[in-house]
Amino acid sequence: MTNKEFFSRLYQTIRPYQTMMIVSMVSMVVVALLTGAQTYMLKPLVDDIFIAKSKHLLLPLAATLIVVFGVKGLFYYTYNFLLEQIGLLVIRDFRAAIFAHIHRQPLSFFSTYPTGTLISRIISDVNLMQHAVSTSLVGILRDLCTVVVMLGIVFYLNWQLALFCLLFFPIVGYPLVKFGKIFRRLSTSAQEQTAHLTNILFETITGNRIVKAFNMEEHENRRFDKQLSSLVDVTIADARFRCLQHPVLEFIGGVGMAIFLVVAGHLVLAGTMTAGDFFTQIACLFAAYDPIKRVGRINSTMQQGIAAATRVFEILDTEPEIADTPGVKALPPFRARISFDQVDFWYDDKTHALKSVSLVVPAGQTLAIVGHSGSGKTTLTNLIPRFLDVTGGSISIDGVDIRDVSMHSLRSQIAIVTQQTILFNETVRNNIAYGSMEAGDEAVAAAAEAAHALSFITALPDGFNTVIGEGGARLSGGERQRISIARAILKNAPILILDEATSSLDTESEREVQSALENLMKNRTTFVIAHRLSTIKNADRIIVMKQGSIVEEGTHDVLIEKKGDYEALYSMQYR
């Protein structure tokens, strides 16, 4: 991303705060003019007071200086605070936009971007953008105004010398451009290393139980240290060039000042320039050169921000592969059937996960889906709520293609309980009511009772108001699963997807929950993925999947009599 592209896209985000920006810019110009005014006061101080001995001008000049500094301070506060505020608001908007955009992405997006990478971009990269916006942008605009005013005074006093000064701008600009390219490259590398480090941190913290169980603490320490060393190496290289930049610019400025001193000194000695003009111009050049030197530091921060923005915009520019089409309508309440018509699905155009699957599931039927791992069971059910989209064929509900209805209306009619229980660091009540936050306490309690969770919930320190920790860490595996089932019960959707919903339960809990699920599934269309075939004996229909195709279909008894793939799976578990 070029500087121009960065500022162009940044402007689109700043537009809502245009009024604040205009006020801050006007204040900034006033500050620059007043800075020039206080520098210009050297001329009357030297020529009129020190040389001409006009004592009566001393007090008025001092009073004027006090007023200038007071007004300048007021406008300095105004522009500085407003630009800081704009920077923070813009970063808030960026973070909110990235967060919302990520949640519009399909499941395949999260296999491309690991969790640690996404966290790094939302937190670390956006922080770098904040520094670029609220610090560097403020600095560039302020210093630009100061340089323009100071050079304007030099032009006013001696335009020939001012033109000479301008010759040094290209000389100063060359190392700035060169250093800028280096900073951007190193910053990009540092941010990538930070993302890798965040990934390792996330994996080892969430998987700390496995790390301990396999005595891998030392291995993970070495892996973390290696990645940390890579990050430090890049950061040290960045620091080396940042520290080198200042003396390079300082030397160029020193050469320019020395030449100016010789030329201007000759003019004073020749009587063609007053001492006041000389000191005023020297002061203006020093005042202008400080901002030019700061540009080096600002440039480093700006390049880091642009490199970070490139990564942030990469996320924002990733269009969701699955999205509502224009003019999409809401799905009417489900009544009759769900149809799969010659459904194909490919993962990354490499793995043919589903092959011409055709299936009709009447309303109210319980369909069990069995098969070895990788046979396509979960892929098939992921297509129903459009977590994935079919590669070929179609899925329709009551004759309406699910791609022609809004995803919100589609998913509002589907409840899901997965093998991997997902709970939030919230209260028990809020976890059960997730997706049904308007539900009353009685409805939440009834759902918990139906999931056989009420007894252990009431035994918790704060009952339904107990915060259960990250991922439900304060609950057992069976308790977490029953909270998840209660959530599905409360949603009361006409379509259920149960992906190994009882796999984490002990024998006693499984009996209780299986009974609750059987009551829940009455008059609902249910897709049950099961490895433990004892849980699906009473299913209305069972399909057996193998390498992405349906190879058998029927009830438990019929499939046992066929002595095919289902019977072989059953025999492996129970005979």
FENUR-V78730 format. One line per field, one symbol per residue. ss: DSSP state (a for helix, b for strand, c for the rest). burial: # if it has 24 or more other C-alpha atoms within 12 Angstrom, else .. A space follows every 50 residues. Layout:
ss=???
burial=???
This chain:
ss=ccaaaaaaaaaaaaaaaaaaaaaaaaaaaaaaaaaaaaaaaaaaaaaaaa accccaaaaaaaaaaaaaaaaaaaaaaaaaaaaaaaaaaaaaaaaaaaaa aaccccaaaaaaccaaaaaaaaaaaaaaaaaaaaaaaaaaaaaaaaaaaa aaaaaaacaaaaaaaaaaaaaaaaaaaaaaaaaaaaaaaaaaaaaaaaaa aaaaaacaaaaaacccaaaaaaaaaaaaaaaaaaaaaaaaaaaaaaaaaa aaaaaaaaaaaaaaaaaaacccccaaaaaaaaaaaaaaaaaaaaaaaaaa aaaaaaaaaaaaaaaaccccccccccccbcccccccbbbbbbbbbbbccc bbbbbbbbbbbbcccbbbbbccccccaaaaaaaacccccccbbbbbbccb baaabcaaaaaccbbbbcccccccccbaaaaaccccccccaaaaaaaaaa cccaaaaaccccaaacbccaaaccccaaaaaaaaaaaaaaacccbbbbbc ccccccaaaaaaaaaaaaaaacccbbbbbcccaaaaccccbbbbbbccbb bbbbcaaaaaaaccaaaaaaaaaac
burial=#....##..#..##.....##..########################... ..........#...#..##..#..##.##############.###..#.. ##.####.#...#.#################################### ####..##..##..##.##..##.##..###################### #..#...............#...#..##.##..##..#..##..##.### .##..##..##.###........########################### #############.##...#.###......#..#..#####.####.... .#####################..#################.#####..# #######.###########.####..##########.......####### ####.##......#..##..##..#.######################## #####...##..##.###.###.##########.################ ######..#.....###.##.....
